[in-house]
Amino acid sequence: MENKTGKYLKYAIGEILLVVIGILIALQINTWSNEHDERKLERTYLEALHFEITEDLQFYSNVADSLKKQRASAQHVLQFLENPEAKITDSLLFIKMFRNCADGENLTRTEVTWKELQSTGRLSLIRNKDLVRQLFEYYAFLDQFAFDFNKFPMERRYMVRKIEHEVFNMDEQLEFYVNWNQELVPRKVVFENIRSNQILLDLVKSVLISSVVQLETDQKALGRANELQETIMQTLDPK
């Protein structure tokens, strides 16, 4: 009887061990599966970030071109405004440069992947913590750049634009906005009003300074974007 009881006990223990082992194997398989899914999702997010930052590089390169154009235009106009003896040799070029001083739009960028990573709590999927730090610093820098760009400098550009609308009559405005490639030379009084406007002189100086400062910041943004791209590529394809 004792031998039978011992056999049943051993059999029961064996069955329990088999069940426990089965559960552990199932849990391990599930862990492996979850790990695989997380790594797949991490790669998807990294590739999305890489794509969006590539778009950032193009965007801020365009911003740099625009700022260089505005800097050159402000310098050209200031030579006329600051020197009473200066003469305009190319009227259309001068007016084009003058209008360029008023150009500009608010700096806005979409950060779809970055915002999704933060809002969903999936930022923890990215194992490279140095990359996470770079991402925080990068997007904080862009937010500050946009805030600074859209505040004081844009206010000054809008003020130049307001004066521009005051010095040109309706026909001259329509000529510029309707026939971009066939612009007419404005009336002589337009140039006189531009030169005698002290507020305009100060505004153009402000536009020049802001274009120089913003261009430096834009170059830093491009540098950060390139560094971030390199880190993402190293994370995606470590050597």
C-alpha positions as CSV (number, residue, x, y, z in Angstrom):
1,M,0.0,0.0,0.0
2,E,2.8,2.4,0.9
3,N,4.6,1.6,-2.4
4,K,1.4,2.5,-4.3
5,T,1.0,5.7,-2.4
6,G,4.6,6.6,-3.1
7,K,4.1,6.0,-6.8
8,Y,1.0,8.1,-6.9
9,L,2.8,10.9,-5.1
10,K,5.7,10.8,-7.4
11,Y,3.3,10.7,-10.4
12,A,1.4,13.7,-9.0
13,I,4.6,15.7,-8.4
14,G,5.7,14.9,-11.9
15,E,2.5,16.1,-13.3
16,I,2.7,19.3,-11.3
17,L,6.3,19.9,-12.5
18,L,5.2,19.3,-16.1
19,V,2.4,21.9,-15.7
20,V,4.8,24.4,-14.0
21,I,7.4,23.9,-16.7
22,G,4.7,24.3,-19.4
23,I,3.5,27.6,-17.8
24,L,7.1,28.9,-17.5
25,I,7.7,28.0,-21.2
26,A,4.5,29.7,-22.2
27,L,5.5,32.8,-20.2
28,Q,8.9,32.9,-21.8
29,I,7.5,32.5,-25.2
30,N,5.1,35.4,-24.5
31,T,8.0,37.5,-23.2
32,W,9.9,36.8,-26.3
33,S,6.9,37.7,-28.4
34,N,6.4,41.0,-26.5
35,E,10.0,41.8,-26.8
36,H,9.9,41.2,-30.6
37,D,6.8,43.4,-30.9
38,E,8.4,46.2,-28.9
39,R,11.6,46.1,-31.0
40,K,9.6,46.1,-34.1
41,L,7.6,49.1,-32.9
42,E,10.8,50.9,-31.7
43,R,12.2,50.6,-35.2
44,T,9.0,51.9,-36.7
45,Y,9.1,55.0,-34.5
46,L,12.8,55.5,-35.2
47,E,12.3,55.3,-39.0
48,A,9.4,57.8,-38.6
49,L,11.6,60.2,-36.6
50,H,14.3,59.9,-39.2
51,F,11.9,60.8,-42.0
52,E,10.5,63.8,-40.2
53,I,13.9,65.1,-39.3
54,T,14.9,64.7,-42.9
55,E,12.0,67.0,-43.7
56,D,13.2,69.4,-41.0
57,L,16.6,69.6,-42.7
58,Q,14.9,70.7,-45.9
59,F,12.6,73.1,-44.1
60,Y,15.3,74.9,-42.2
61,S,17.5,75.0,-45.3
62,N,14.7,76.9,-47.0
63,V,14.4,79.2,-43.9
64,A,18.1,79.9,-44.2
65,D,17.8,80.8,-47.9
66,S,14.9,83.2,-47.0
67,L,16.9,84.8,-44.2
68,K,20.0,85.3,-46.4
69,K,17.8,86.9,-49.0
70,Q,16.2,89.2,-46.4
71,R,19.6,90.1,-44.9
72,A,20.9,91.2,-48.3
73,S,17.7,93.1,-49.0
74,A,17.8,95.0,-45.7
75,Q,21.5,95.9,-46.3
76,H,20.6,97.2,-49.8
77,V,17.7,99.3,-48.5
78,L,19.7,100.7,-45.6
79,Q,22.4,102.0,-47.9
80,F,19.7,104.2,-49.5
81,L,18.0,105.2,-46.2
82,E,21.1,106.1,-44.3
83,N,22.9,108.1,-47.0
84,P,21.0,111.2,-48.3
85,E,23.4,111.4,-51.3
86,A,22.8,107.8,-52.4
87,K,21.0,107.3,-55.7
88,I,18.9,104.4,-56.9
89,T,20.4,103.1,-60.1
90,D,17.8,100.2,-60.5
91,S,14.4,101.3,-59.3
92,L,12.8,97.9,-59.7
93,L,15.6,96.1,-57.9
94,F,15.3,98.6,-55.0
95,I,11.5,98.1,-54.7
96,K,12.0,94.3,-54.8
97,M,14.5,94.5,-52.0
98,F,12.2,96.9,-50.1
99,R,9.4,94.4,-50.3
100,N,11.7,91.6,-49.2
101,C,12.2,93.3,-45.9
102,A,8.5,92.8,-45.2
103,D,8.5,89.1,-46.2
104,G,8.1,86.3,-43.8
105,E,5.7,83.8,-42.3
106,N,5.3,82.3,-38.8
107,L,7.7,79.5,-38.2
108,T,5.5,76.4,-37.7
109,R,6.5,72.7,-37.9
110,T,4.6,69.5,-37.1
111,E,6.1,67.1,-34.7
112,V,3.7,64.1,-35.2
113,T,6.0,61.2,-34.1
114,W,7.6,63.0,-31.2
115,K,4.3,64.1,-29.8
116,E,2.8,60.7,-30.2
117,L,5.8,59.1,-28.4
118,Q,5.2,61.5,-25.5
119,S,1.4,61.3,-25.3
120,T,1.3,57.5,-25.5
121,G,4.1,56.8,-23.1
122,R,5.9,54.8,-25.8
123,L,9.1,56.9,-25.5
124,S,10.3,54.1,-23.2
125,L,10.5,51.8,-26.2
126,I,13.6,53.7,-27.3
127,R,16.5,51.9,-25.5
128,N,19.2,54.4,-26.5
129,K,18.9,56.9,-23.7
130,D,21.4,59.2,-25.3
131,L,19.1,59.4,-28.3
132,V,16.2,60.2,-26.0
133,R,18.1,63.0,-24.4
134,Q,19.0,64.4,-27.9
135,L,15.4,64.3,-28.9
136,F,14.3,66.3,-25.9
137,E,17.0,68.9,-26.5
138,Y,16.3,69.1,-30.2
139,Y,12.6,69.7,-30.0
140,A,13.0,72.1,-27.0
141,F,15.4,74.1,-29.2
142,L,13.0,74.2,-32.1
143,D,10.1,75.3,-29.9
144,Q,12.2,78.2,-28.5
145,F,13.4,79.1,-32.0
146,A,9.8,79.2,-33.3
147,F,8.7,81.3,-30.3
148,D,11.5,83.8,-30.8
149,F,11.0,83.9,-34.5
150,N,7.3,84.5,-34.4
151,K,7.3,87.2,-31.8
152,F,9.5,90.3,-32.1
153,P,11.0,89.8,-35.6
154,M,7.6,89.0,-37.2
155,E,6.1,92.1,-35.6
156,R,8.8,94.2,-37.2
157,R,8.2,92.7,-40.6
158,Y,4.5,93.3,-40.3
159,M,5.2,96.9,-39.5
160,V,7.3,97.3,-42.6
161,R,4.5,95.7,-44.6
162,K,2.1,98.2,-43.2
163,I,4.3,101.1,-44.3
164,E,4.7,99.4,-47.6
165,H,1.0,99.5,-48.1
166,E,0.9,103.2,-47.2
167,V,3.5,104.4,-49.6
168,F,2.2,102.5,-52.7
169,N,-1.1,103.5,-54.3
170,M,-3.7,100.9,-55.3
171,D,-2.5,100.6,-58.9
172,E,1.1,99.9,-57.8
173,Q,-0.2,97.3,-55.2
174,L,-2.2,95.6,-57.9
175,E,0.6,95.6,-60.3
176,F,2.9,93.9,-57.8
177,Y,0.4,91.3,-56.7
178,V,-1.2,90.5,-60.0
179,N,1.7,90.7,-62.5
180,W,4.7,89.4,-60.6
181,N,7.0,89.4,-63.6
182,Q,5.9,92.7,-65.1
183,E,6.3,95.1,-62.2
184,L,6.1,98.8,-63.0
185,V,8.4,101.5,-61.6
186,P,6.6,103.3,-58.8
187,R,6.1,107.0,-58.7
188,K,8.9,109.3,-57.6
189,V,7.1,110.2,-54.5
190,V,7.2,106.6,-53.3
191,F,11.0,106.7,-53.1
192,E,10.8,110.1,-51.4
193,N,8.4,108.8,-48.8
194,I,10.6,105.7,-48.1
195,R,13.7,107.8,-47.6
196,S,12.0,110.4,-45.3
197,N,10.4,107.8,-43.1
198,Q,12.4,107.6,-39.9
199,I,10.3,104.8,-38.5
200,L,11.1,102.8,-41.5
201,L,14.8,103.3,-41.1
202,D,14.6,101.9,-37.6
203,L,12.4,99.0,-38.7
204,V,14.8,98.0,-41.5
205,K,17.7,98.0,-39.1
206,S,15.7,95.7,-36.8
207,V,14.9,93.4,-39.8
208,L,18.6,93.2,-40.6
209,I,19.6,92.4,-37.1
210,S,16.9,89.8,-36.6
211,S,17.7,88.1,-39.9
212,V,21.4,87.8,-38.9
213,V,20.6,86.4,-35.4
214,Q,17.9,84.1,-36.8
215,L,20.2,82.8,-39.5
216,E,22.7,81.8,-36.8
217,T,20.0,80.0,-34.8
218,D,18.8,78.3,-38.0
219,Q,22.3,77.0,-38.6
220,K,22.4,75.6,-35.1
221,A,19.0,73.9,-35.8
222,L,20.4,72.3,-38.9
223,G,23.5,71.1,-37.0
224,R,21.4,69.6,-34.3
225,A,19.2,67.9,-36.9
226,N,22.2,66.3,-38.6
227,E,23.6,65.1,-35.3
228,L,20.2,63.6,-34.4
229,Q,20.0,61.8,-37.8
230,E,23.4,60.3,-37.2
231,T,22.4,59.0,-33.8
232,I,19.2,57.5,-35.2
233,M,21.0,55.7,-38.0
234,Q,23.5,54.3,-35.5
235,T,20.6,53.1,-33.4
236,L,18.8,51.5,-36.3
237,D,21.9,49.9,-37.7
238,P,24.6,49.5,-35.1
239,K,28.0,48.3,-36.4
